[in-house]
């Protein structure tokens, strides 16, 4: 199923965003955010996937040195913050950057969640309850709710020193599985499509999103669909592919179910799994990377020369994504330049 894409800016250029994890110092990330804004990027998204850097502090840093670029969490987990505190946190970010903040939220992943004592039972029900509560609180509503995961008794964001107003903070769900994708279509303002999946994966994702949207009487084309895309750009194709190969290898070992859904052969997953433990050491990843051929790297990432990277991003857009959220490997400024004022060709 193809959902119409809305992937262009008002100037007719293609939308683009940048994704930052923890590979750079926060002050470097602030510089990248400024540069991306200058070059016409619409958003900077900050990861919170591992126990190394939480999202909201760098989001505030990025917002403080920019004036128009949107700032999103890509993504915070739904388990470790009370929904009232989650709403208060993103309300605070909106105070700093009104109308520029996006709450991206996801169901996290094992074994990390289990290692810190979080049981990810019933993630669909948890996500439905939490998104509903957070949205109501951000809408300046008084919330009473007794659910399985959310229990609020007459709770509101109790502003004292500022005007009471609804906060314009859209909620995007980071969905990978098809059931979560359906729920996203039903209740969320947008979906953050995952990285290290093939463009063909998007076909089933769009079908699931449309099924969920239909349940709530919505048109799936009104749901924003930015997609994380690992992007390794270098004038030397071999250098670009080798930078991406290490990340692909790690993901093959950690998330084999997603890799299988993207078309990675089972025998490759098995061979990589024999080398990697969790958490994998750098030496293990380097050894397993020798098993990963170029065609798998290019199938799962936008890697190579600038022209090759743009061509692969175009494939994700053709399969339903609305905006690439580019995860840079290598020279960040070169990657930003490769997609600034891009006309889609």
N, C-alpha and C positions, 0 to 999 in steps of 0.2 A: 504494500500500500504506500502510495506517495502522498504526503501531506504538503500542501503548498508552502514554500519557504518564503520567509520575509528576512532576507539576509543582506539587504542593502541599506546604507545610510541615506539620509535625505539628499546627500550630494551625489548619490549614485554609486559610491564605492562600496566594497564589501565590508560588513561588520567584522571587527576583530577585537579580541581581548587577550590579556596575558595572565598566566597562572604561575604563582610563586609558592614554593614549599619552604624548605629550610636550607637550600644549597647556598644561599647568599645571606650576608649580614642584613639585618633589617634596614640599616641606613642605605645599603646598596639597593634594596627593594624599593625604598623611597625614591631613589634616583631613577630606577626603572619605571616606577609609576608616573613620575613627572615626564619622563621621556615618552612613554607610551601615550600619555595625554597630548603632548605636543604633536605627536605623529598621527593623531586622529583615532587612537584606540578608544573603545567605548567603556571598557571595564578592566579592573584588575581584581583577580580572585586569589584569596589566600587559603592554602590548604590547612587542614587539621587532621591528618590521617594517622600520624604516629605520635608517640609520647616524646616529642622533641620541641615542637613549637605550636602553641595554641593560636587560633586565628584572629581573635578580636583585637589584641594589642597591635599587631602589624597592620590590621585594617585601619585602626585609628591613626597610626603613623602615616599610612598612605593618604588617608583622607585629609590629614592636616597640611600636606604639602601640595595638594591639587585643588582644583576648583570645579571641574566638570565631570571627570571620569567617575564612573560608578565603582563601588567597592563592595565585593561580595565574599562571603565565606564559602569555601569550596572543599569540603563541607564540614560544619560542626556536627557532632553526633547527637542523637536524640535522647541518649540515656543518662549522661553524666551531669546535666544541668536541669534543675527544676524548671518547668515551663514558665513560671512567673519570673524567675531570675533570667531566663533566656529572653523573655520579652523586655525586661528592664535593660538588659545589656544592649539589645539592638535598638531600643528607644534612645539610649544614651548615644550610640553611634549616629543615629539620625539627628540628634541635637548638634553633633559636630559637623555632619554633612547632610543637611536636609534633602530628602528626595534622591540621594545617591547610594543608599545602602541596600544591599540584597542579603536576605537571610537564606543561605543554602544549608540544608540539613539532610543528614543521612542516617542510616541504621548501623554504621560502623562495620567492623568485620572481626571475625575470629581467625587465629587464636588470641589476638591482642585483647579483645573485650573480655574473654574468659579469664585471661591472665590477671586482669585487674578486678575480677569479681563481678563482672556484669554478665548476666544471662540474657541473651538476645531472643528470648521466647516471645512469640507473637509480635514480630516487628511491625506487621501491617496495622494491627490494632493500636499499638503504641504510637505509631506515626500519625494515625488518624486523630487520636485523642490529643496529642501534643500540638500538632499543626492547628487544630481547631481552637485550642486554648490560647496559644500564642497569638494567633490572628485576632481573636476577640480582644485580648488585652491590648494589642497594638492599635486596635480600632477604638480604644478608649471606652471599652465596655467593662461592666462589673460582672465577674464570672463566678458562678457556682457550678461545680461539676463534680460528680462522683463516678469515676470510671475505674477501669482496672489499673491504669497507669497514671492517670491524672486525678488528683483530688484537690479541688480549690473551693474554699468557702467564702464567698463574697469578696473575692480578690480583685483589685484594680491597681493600675499604675497610679499611685497616689501623689500626683504632682502638687507641690505646694508653691514653689517659686517660679513656675513657668505656666503659660496658658495651657489649659486642657485642650488637646487636639489629637485626632487620629494621626498615627505615624504612617507615612507612606513607605512601608518596608515590604516589598513583595517577598513571598516565600517560595523558594525553589527546592524541590526534593532531588537529592542525588540518588537516582534509581539505576539499577543494573538488571535485576531480575524482572521477569515480565509481570508478576503480581504487584510488585512495588511500582512498576511502570503504569499499570492500570490505575492504581490508587492515585498516583501523581496526576494522571489525566482527569481524575474525578475531583481532586481537592486542591491542587497546587496552582500557583501562578506560573510556574515554569518547571522544567526538568533540567538538571545538570547531567547530561549524558556522559558516560564514563570514557576513560581513555584506554588505550591498548586494546581496543576492540576493532574489528575490521569494519569498513563501511557497510558491508552486507549485513552486519549485526543490526544496523539501524532499521532495516526493513521490518523485522519482527517487533522492534521497539516502537516504531510508529503505529503499527497495528494495535499493540497493547495500549498505547497512549490514547488512541482514538476510541477504543472500547470503553476505557474509563471516562473519557470526556462525554461520551454518549449517555452514560449513566446519570450524569448531572446536567444533561441537556445543553452541553457546551459543544462548540466546534473546536476540534483539536488544533486547527490552524491558528487559533487565538492564544495558544499556549506557547510561550517562548521555549526554545529548545537549544540552548548553547551546548557545545560539546567540548570536553577536554580532549586535546590532541597533543601527544608528545611530538615535539618539533625540533629536529636536529638539522640545522642549516649550516652548510660550509661550502665554499667554492670547490673544495676537493670532496667528491662524492664518497670516497672510501672513509675519510675522516668522519664525515657526518654519520655514516652507517655504523661505524664502530662505536661512536658515542651513544647511539641509540640502542645498540645491541646489548649493552650491559643492563640497561633498564628493562628491556624486553625479557631478558633472561631471568631477572629477579622475579618479574611478574609471572612468567611461565611456571616458576616453582611455587609462588605464593597463592596464585589465583587460577589454578588449572581449569576449573569449571568455566570461568569466563573465557579463557583461551580456547577451550574446546568448542564453546558456542560460537567463537569467531572463526572457526575453521582450521585451527592448528591441529595437525595430525596427532593422534594419541601416542604413537610411538615416540615422537619427539618429547611430548610431555613426560612420558615415562622415563626417558633417558635423562632429561634435565632433573626430574625428581629424585633420581638415584644419586645425583651429585650434591644437591642443595638440601640443607637442613633449615629449620626456622628458629631464630633468625639466621639468615645466611651470612657467612663471612665474605669479605671482599674476595678472598682467594677462591672460595667455592664458586662465586658468581663468575669470576674470570675464567675458571676452568670450564664451567657449564656453557659459557658464551661461545666457546669453540664449537659447540654442537648446533648453534642457531644460524641457519643460512640467511643470506641477504633477502630472499623473497619473503620470509616471515617478518623480518624487521620492517620492510617496506609495506607489508600488508597491515601492520598494526600501528605504524607511526607515519608521520609526515617528515621523511628524512631524505637528505641528499642535497643537491644544489638548490638554490632558491626556486628555480622553475619546477623542479621535481617536488619540492615540499608544497608549493602552491597547488600543483596538480592533484596531489593526494588530499589536501584539505578540500578542494573542490568536490571530490568524491563524497566526502562526508556531508557536504551541503546538498549535493544532489540526492542523497538518501534521507533528507529530512532535518538535518541540523540547521539552526538559524545563524549561529555565530561560533566560530572556532575560539576556544579558550586555549591559547597556545602555551604549552609547557616547554620552556626553552631549555635545550641542552647546548652547551657551548657559549658562543658570543651572543648575549641577550640583545644588545643593540643591533647586531646584524639581523637577528630574527625579526625584531620589530620593524626594521627598515624593509625587510623582504615582504611584509604584509601591510605596510602603510600605504594608503591610497591605492590599494589593490582593486582592480576593476573586475576581477573574477576570471581573467584569462591567464 
